Amino acid sequence: MPDTTLLLASALRDRLRVISDREFYARDPAAHLSALKEVSGRIEELQRQLPEPVDPRLRHFLERCSYDKALDLLDSSAKEG
């Protein structure tokens, strides 16, 4: 099973893709909102599954929904490790 942090990074990228898909939003705003809610729920679930101890910076970013910063931190940690 993939590492929870990798799944979280993937979900954060999916969220960015949904947000940036202006064509999808223009075509079907309700479905766009539904997709955004789905990926946000996935992020919240993965956040709860993170193994302890969670990096305090990552916890801070996730709790405050600073998802771009959380993804940057995960990506930089992956490059280092």
C-alpha positions in Angstrom: 0.0 0.0 0.0 1.4 3.4 -0.9 2.7 5.7 1.8 0.0 8.0 3.2 2.2 11.0 2.6 2.4 10.1 -1.1 -1.3 9.7 -1.3 -1.8 13.0 0.4 0.6 14.8 -2.0 -1.4 13.2 -4.9 -4.7 14.4 -3.4 -3.3 17.9 -3.0 -2.2 17.9 -6.7 -5.7 16.6 -7.7 -7.2 19.5 -5.8 -5.1 22.0 -7.7 -6.1 20.3 -11.0 -9.8 20.6 -10.1 -9.5 24.2 -9.0 -7.6 25.2 -12.2 -10.0 23.5 -14.5 -12.0 26.6 -15.6 -13.5 24.8 -18.5 -15.0 22.2 -16.2 -16.4 24.9 -13.9 -17.9 26.8 -16.9 -19.5 23.7 -18.3 -20.9 22.3 -15.0 -20.4 24.4 -11.8 -22.3 21.8 -9.7 -20.1 18.9 -10.8 -17.0 21.1 -10.4 -18.0 21.9 -6.8 -18.8 18.2 -6.2 -15.3 17.2 -7.4 -13.7 19.8 -5.2 -15.7 18.5 -2.2 -14.7 14.9 -3.0 -11.0 15.7 -3.2 -11.2 17.9 -0.1 -12.7 15.0 1.8 -10.0 12.7 0.6 -7.4 15.2 1.9 -9.0 15.4 5.3 -9.2 11.6 5.6 -5.5 11.2 4.6 -4.6 13.9 7.1 -6.2 11.8 9.9 -4.3 8.8 8.7 -0.8 10.4 8.8 1.5 8.4 11.0 2.7 10.1 14.2 4.7 12.1 14.7 3.5 14.5 12.0 5.9 17.3 11.0 4.6 20.3 12.9 4.9 22.5 9.8 2.8 20.0 7.8 0.2 19.8 10.6 0.1 23.6 10.7 -0.4 23.9 7.0 -3.1 21.2 6.8 -5.0 22.5 9.8 -5.2 26.0 8.2 -6.0 24.6 4.7 -2.7 26.0 3.4 -2.6 23.2 0.9 -0.1 24.8 -1.5 2.4 25.1 1.3 1.6 21.6 2.5 2.3 20.3 -1.0 5.5 22.3 -1.3 6.7 20.8 2.0 5.9 17.3 1.0 7.6 17.7 -2.3 10.7 19.2 -0.8 10.8 16.4 1.8 10.5 13.8 -0.9 13.4 15.3 -2.8 15.6 15.3 0.4 14.7 11.7 1.4 
